[in-house]
Structure formats: C-alpha cells, structure tokens
Amino acid sequence: MEMSNWKGAAGVCVNEKNEVLLVLQGPPGEEKKWGVPSGGQETGETLQESCEREFLEGTGLRVRAIEELKVKSGTYENAAVSFELHYFRAELIGGEIVLLDGDEWIADVAWKPIAELRELDLAYPDDIPLIESLVNN
C-alpha cells in the first residue's frame, strides 16, 4: 500500500507579555484541546504561506512566519499516512482575534500565559518546551 504524505505548518506566536496565541479546537462533538494554530499545506503554497494562511483563517490575526523552529514527523496509527508538521516562529503584524460563527472545530482563540501552559488541556503537551524556548527574558 502506498504511503500518502501529509505536510503542514504550525505557528508559534509569543507576545511581549510572554503569552502564546492558542486555539481551542477539535472535531465537532468531541472534547476540544488547546494548541498552536496549524493546518495542512495547500497546492502551490510554501510552508511559510501555509502557516500565515492558517493563522489568519483560524484566528483573524495576520502573522509573518519568521523562522522554522522544528519539524515533527511520524506516521499515523495505521501507518498509511506519514506526516510532517513544520513549526514556525510567527510575528504578529495585524488583525484582531475573530471567532468564526459556525466553525464547529474552533471553540476559542486566546492569548495564554506561557507560565501556565502546563495547567491547560493541550492537544500536544510535547510542544511546551518549544513554546517556552521563545519566552522573552
């Protein structure tokens, strides 16, 4: 069976108050968890462009994907799909938080203090060290 490959981008945006922008999301009807904005790459896009588009679509904020921080890769449970998620440091350049009416995936969008990340119900707790590495000392 041929492997199909999924590629996507995630944006880690930290403000001057050491808060990170998170979305509370999950499939309709299921429990939602917090995570950084992310999504799949569309045809013809660079991963930076995917990151910026996903951020805008999911949160209403415009960001610039500055630098790649890390790549998370692996295969899904059934191993028919491999994935590669590229994390970018995202710099806020405009817009304001918008919650889209009728979006059954995203329940909330909010700035969360990095110091309190370990108390949140995160989709990917292994993202915490990466987010903490962006704290402005």
Beta strands, then each sheet from edge to edge (+ up, - down):
strand 1: 4-12
strand 2: 19-25
strand 3: 33-35
strand 4: 38-40
strand 5: 61-75
strand 6: 81-95
strand 7: 106-113
sheet 1: 4+ 1- 6- 5+
sheet 2: 3+ 2- 7+
end
